[in-house]
Amino acid sequence: MRKFAYLPSEQIEVGAITSLSSRRSGNPAGMAAYCYNSHFGKLLPDAFYIDILALHTLDIYLQKYENRARSTVPQGEKATLVKFTTTKPKISYLFYPDFETDAHPALQASIQVDVETVTVNYRDYRDTENPPIRHRKETFVTPDYPIYEEFAALTRAQEALGLLDNTRGTGTRSGWEKRLQAYGVEIQRHSLIQKPINFIAANLIPKIERHKAAIVRHDLSRPVRLALDAGLFSPETTFFDYRCGHGGDVNQIA
């Protein structure tokens, strides 16, 4: 098993700028083609992600391309995942210290390198209340990864339950926790645990926000109007209006 070191922002150093800028960074379209043809890694519409330990499986062109970026930020070798942007000449080093132990690890830091302009952008997520998280961890690593099957088994269980359908909003910790709560499950290490039936039932009770249905009235409501017509109110009567509304009856009765 490997250990991940966290990378504080004050340790970011930019080096080898002259040697990098003196060489052509390559064309993004050509680089993207190599990403599409990779046997390992996770391909998205505009990005390709791969475990840093699996870089050796990539085409030699991609390996050299990544090496040029890493010569700018040697700290990139401590990253967990490497992201190749397939529409721009950019590479990002992503730090997930809990990648092996957390089923859905939170991003703690990222370093983005523009391979053409040789500029570096660092982002720290440690104090973020709702950090980005990762799903389907087996897609980032190779099948010989020591706990590959644990990753894959969890993904299969989540797919069978529908947890990974319509993933909008589940890319952050709070969004994902809401999804788990809605399905009445929790994750312990890399196992999916069904919560007790009574817990699920309690969470399935619809929450009705009655105040949003309140109507703004310019006349008395029908019940109050009928009460007035029946002579139920006199100047000495106390009127108590108990319900969701804007208080129009109380104002007019006053």
Phi and psi in degrees as a GROMACS rama.xvg file:
@    title "Ramachandran Plot"
@    xaxis  label "Phi"
@    yaxis  label "Psi"
@TYPE xy
-104.421  162.981  ARG-2
-118.047  141.023  LYS-3
-106.604  131.321  PHE-4
-97.319  135.251  ALA-5
-77.2492  147.988  TYR-6
-113.837  96.5079  LEU-7
-63.7755  150.443  PRO-8
-62.6893  -30.3139  SER-9
-70.8153  -9.77155  GLU-10
-91.1567  -4.01376  GLN-11
-67.907  124.194  ILE-12
-129.283  140.878  GLU-13
-105.211  123.373  VAL-14
-135.946  173.243  GLY-15
56.5149  30.6261  ALA-16
-65.3174  -42.5885  ILE-17
-62.7574  -48.0843  THR-18
-66.1604  -34.4839  SER-19
-71.4586  -45.8388  LEU-20
-70.6022  -18.0705  SER-21
-81.0457  -6.92162  SER-22
-115.447  153.847  ARG-23
-72.8503  134.892  ARG-24
-80.4576  -11.8148  SER-25
96.5562  165.731  GLY-26
-99.5576  131.536  ASN-27
-55.8275  -36.204  PRO-28
-64.4681  -43.1797  ALA-29
-65.4958  -41.3074  GLY-30
-62.4359  -41.1876  MET-31
-61.1216  -37.8312  ALA-32
-60.2105  -39.8955  ALA-33
-66.647  -35.359  TYR-34
-64.1337  -44.4636  CYS-35
-61.4636  -31.1518  TYR-36
-90.2316  0.139387  ASN-37
-70.1642  140.907  SER-38
-79.4732  -18.047  HIS-39
-129.377  160.48  PHE-40
103.157  167.785  GLY-41
-110.303  120.862  LYS-42
-103.236  125.758  LEU-43
-116.136  171.447  LEU-44
-54.0449  -35.2169  PRO-45
-127.85  15.6448  ASP-46
-157.306  157.194  ALA-47
-132.061  126.348  PHE-48
-115.432  143.018  TYR-49
-152.357  147.168  ILE-50
-62.2066  140.925  ASP-51
-63.9724  -26.1544  ILE-52
-76.7532  -8.87028  LEU-53
-103.867  6.67035  ALA-54
-59.5725  -29.4673  LEU-55
-66.4433  -15.0541  HIS-56
-83.7965  -10.4772  THR-57
-78.8389  161.643  LEU-58
-56.7265  146.025  ASP-59
-57.805  -29.8445  ILE-60
-61.7591  -46.6797  TYR-61
-66.3817  -36.4724  LEU-62
-62.8631  -43.1146  GLN-63
-67.8203  -38.4255  LYS-64
-60.6191  -45.1374  TYR-65
-68.7611  -37.5619  GLU-66
-61.0558  -36.8141  ASN-67
-64.8181  -41.0216  ARG-68
-65.4505  -41.9232  ALA-69
-70.3353  -22.645  ARG-70
-65.6514  -20.6006  SER-71
-81.0483  -37.0947  THR-72
-131.213  85.9298  VAL-73
-56.881  -23.7462  PRO-74
-64.2736  -13.2801  GLN-75
-59.7536  -23.1623  GLY-76
-67.8683  -13.9533  GLU-77
-91.4112  -0.199049  LYS-78
-71.1634  166.661  ALA-79
-94.3374  -50.8185  THR-80
-122.1  153.339  LEU-81
-116.36  130.382  VAL-82
-111.041  122.633  LYS-83
-98.7594  116.434  PHE-84
-76.9591  123.91  THR-85
-88.7087  -3.74859  THR-86
-110.66  -9.67329  THR-87
-142.103  157.196  LYS-88
-78.8709  67.5209  PRO-89
-133.39  144.487  LYS-90
-129.627  137.802  ILE-91
-120.97  142.124  SER-92
-107.844  120.982  TYR-93
-111.79  132.912  LEU-94
-109.618  114.807  PHE-95
-124.581  85.732  TYR-96
-58.4929  -26.2445  PRO-97
-102.184  26.1842  ASP-98
-57.7558  -40.5502  PHE-99
-80.9975  -33.8657  GLU-100
-94.4163  -28.6848  THR-101
-96.4001  127.275  ASP-102
-60.2478  -32.9781  ALA-103
-134.267  78.1739  HIS-104
-65.4882  147.966  PRO-105
-92.776  141.993  ALA-106
-71.7691  128.502  LEU-107
-105.534  -25.5983  GLN-108
-163.832  156.41  ALA-109
-144.847  146.964  SER-110
-123.949  120.377  ILE-111
-108.028  131.37  GLN-112
-116.067  124.849  VAL-113
-87.3919  110.626  ASP-114
-69.0806  -22.3808  VAL-115
-83.792  -50.2154  GLU-116
-89.9553  -8.34379  THR-117
57.9973  40.6239  VAL-118
-105.443  149.05  THR-119
-122.362  133.184  VAL-120
-123.068  125.308  ASN-121
-111.993  136.866  TYR-122
-130.789  133.843  ARG-123
-109.288  124.038  ASP-124
-108.445  7.59738  TYR-125
-60.554  -36.2383  ARG-126
-96.824  8.94766  ASP-127
-76.5214  129.116  THR-128
-70.9371  -28.3557  GLU-129
-132.522  73.1016  ASN-130
-73.8999  158.983  PRO-131
-65.1608  148.02  PRO-132
-128.717  170.622  ILE-133
-115.338  143.297  ARG-134
-117.943  168.012  HIS-135
49.77  57.1991  ARG-136
-62.3113  -26.7478  LYS-137
-64.3836  -20.6837  GLU-138
-73.3598  -16.3626  THR-139
-90.0317  -20.2317  PHE-140
-111.78  175.837  VAL-141
-93.5055  158.293  THR-142
-59.9928  -19.8963  PRO-143
-88.7509  6.68171  ASP-144
-60.7802  136.533  TYR-145
-51.2273  -38.8396  PRO-146
-118.868  33.9603  ILE-147
-55.8545  -45.0544  TYR-148
-66.7723  -31.4321  GLU-149
-63.3843  -44.6515  GLU-150
-60.1684  -48.9319  PHE-151
-65.7699  -39.2727  ALA-152
-63.7655  -39.8992  ALA-153
-64.3984  -42.61  LEU-154
-61.6135  -42.0313  THR-155
-62.2419  -41.3855  ARG-156
-65.4161  -39.3084  ALA-157
-68.5078  -38.9914  GLN-158
-65.0594  -41.3308  GLU-159
-62.7012  -32.4938  ALA-160
-86.1463  -12.8225  LEU-161
88.8472  10.9323  GLY-162
-65.207  -28.085  LEU-163
-98.9386  8.41991  LEU-164
-80.3327  143.682  ASP-165
48.0143  70.5616  ASN-166
-80.9202  8.93559  THR-167
-58.0585  126.534  ARG-168
88.5014  -7.56655  GLY-169
-97.1488  7.13239  THR-170
-82.1772  -1.10632  GLY-171
-120.49  162.876  THR-172
-59.7442  -48.7982  ARG-173
-66.9556  -39.126  SER-174
-62.9974  -40.6402  GLY-175
-68.9117  -40.2328  TRP-176
-62.878  -36.4705  GLU-177
-65.5472  -39.0905  LYS-178
-62.9845  -44.9788  ARG-179
-62.3137  -41.1017  LEU-180
-64.7404  -41.4164  GLN-181
-63.1432  -31.6549  ALA-182
-92.19  -1.80269  TYR-183
68.3753  36.5718  GLY-184
-132.16  164  VAL-185
-140.283  163.089  GLU-186
-116.994  124.593  ILE-187
-114.678  113.884  GLN-188
54.905  -103.301  ARG-189
-124.621  32.524  HIS-190
-121.052  141.041  SER-191
-92.7831  122.349  LEU-192
-114.098  126.989  ILE-193
-81.6049  131.89  GLN-194
-79.3734  161.185  LYS-195
-56.8847  149.872  PRO-196
-57.1565  -40.3635  ILE-197
-65.7155  -30.6639  ASN-198
-68.9368  -42.4178  PHE-199
-63.7632  -44.4522  ILE-200
-60.5043  -39.9636  ALA-201
-63.6147  -34.1606  ALA-202
-84.0294  -11.8773  ASN-203
-89.5893  -9.31989  LEU-204
-65.1741  121.722  ILE-205
-64.1119  139.926  PRO-206
-97.4616  109.357  LYS-207
-95.0564  120.353  ILE-208
-91.9578  82.5633  GLU-209
-62.6911  -30.7135  ARG-210
-62.6783  -22.2848  HIS-211
-75.4797  -12.5382  LYS-212
-95.7252  0.709868  ALA-213
-63.9546  136.886  ALA-214
-101.163  135.688  ILE-215
-80.1053  116.721  VAL-216
-105.548  144.077  ARG-217
-106.818  -7.95026  HIS-218
-127.783  169.467  ASP-219
-64.9618  147.94  LEU-220
-69.8169  160.701  SER-221
-61.0558  -44.2887  ARG-222
-58.9382  -42.1591  PRO-223
-70.3697  -37.6131  VAL-224
-62.9522  -41.4059  ARG-225
-64.8274  -38.1433  LEU-226
-64.9273  -38.0124  ALA-227
-66.7696  -44.2489  LEU-228
-61.6811  -30.0685  ASP-229
-84.6342  -0.276076  ALA-230
71.7277  28.5022  GLY-231
-80.1725  -14.4146  LEU-232
-108.182  137.909  PHE-233
-128.893  167.715  SER-234
-55.9269  -24.1088  PRO-235
-90.4413  -3.41923  GLU-236
-73.9847  138.755  THR-237
-92.703  131.407  THR-238
-111.366  122.241  PHE-239
-121.136  115.473  PHE-240
-103.061  110.259  ASP-241
-117.321  101.198  TYR-242
-179.882  -178.628  ARG-243
-87.0274  122.957  CYS-244
-176.608  -172.025  GLY-245
-105.055  7.01335  HIS-246
79.9286  19.7041  GLY-247
-65.4983  -40.834  GLY-248
-61.6889  -43.753  ASP-249
-62.21  -43.2502  VAL-250
-63.8341  -43.2762  ASN-251
-72.8297  -37.5704  GLN-252
-62.5499  -37.6554  ILE-253
